[in-house]
Amino acid sequence: MKPIPQISQQTFWDIDLQNLNYEESAEWIMLRVFDRGSLKEVRQVCDYYGHERVKNTLTSQTSLLPDHSILLAKGFFNLSFHDFKCLEKRPFRMHSSGF
């Protein structure tokens, strides 16, 4: 059995980590870590769930992902913008803030 990712309370400020079910909440955990987690947490989540499962979860989302999450996943998994289902609704646009 793989060790449970060590996710900070800062990433999951709104829940009690002791009660977090890593299987029932797998998709939400992956999305939250790519949105608000550290690179260390991203690596741990990918090791725990498997790179393919995390990649498929992120690319198959039909609701919009934050731009920084798309960029992180794109670089981490060597993807293109066309791989993200959520970008079928709107094209990715670089913001003046650097994203």
N, C-alpha and C positions, 0 to 999 in steps of 0.2 A: 504494500500500500504506500502510495506517495505521501510525503508530508504535506500537510495543509499549508497553503500560502500564508506568510506572515504579513497580513495587511494592517496598515496603521489605522488608528482611530481617526486620524486626520482625513483619510480617504473615505472612511465610512462613519462620518461624524454623526449621522442621523439614526444609527442603529446600535444595538448592543452586539458586539462581535461574538460574545459567548453564545448567543442564540442563532447565529448565522448558519444556515444549512447549505453547505457547499454544493450539494447536488440539486436540491429544489430551486435554489437561487442562482444556478450556474450562469445563465445568460446575463442576468442582471449584474452579477459580480464581474464578469468579463467586460461588459460595457462600462461599468463604473470605474474599473481599474484603468481602462484605456482613456477614460475621460479625466479622471482626477488622481490616478495613482502615480507612483514613482516608477522609474525604469526597472528598478529591482522588483517591484510588485508585479509589473507587466511580465517580467521573465518568470517569476514564480507561478503566476496564473497560467502562463503558457506551458510550463513544465507540469503543472498539476492536471490541467485539462487536456493537454496535448495541443501542439501548434495548429494542427489541421482543424480541430474542433473550434478553437478560438478564432482562427482565420475565417472559417465558414460562418460563425456567429456574427462576426463584424461585417462581412461582405453581404450577408443575406438580409440584413436589417432593411425594412422598407421605410421605417421612420428615419428622419434625418439624424445623422450623427454630427456631433460638433466637429468643426473643421480640424481642430487640433487632433482629435481622435482619428480622423481619416488620414491625416498626414502621418501620424505615428504608426498606424497599422500599415499604411502604404509602404513606408520605409522598413518597418520591422519584418514584414512578410514579402517584400519585393513585389508589390502589387501595382496595378495601374488604376487610375480613377475609374476606368470602365468596369473594374471588378466589383465596384460597390453598387449594390442594388438601390440604395437610398439616393444615389446621384442620378438615377433615371428620372426623378421628379424635378430636379434642378441641377444645373451644372455646377461644378466646384468653382468658386471665385476666390481669388487671393484677396485678402483684406489688407488694407494699408498698415495694419498693425504687425505685419510680417507673416501672417498665416496666408 
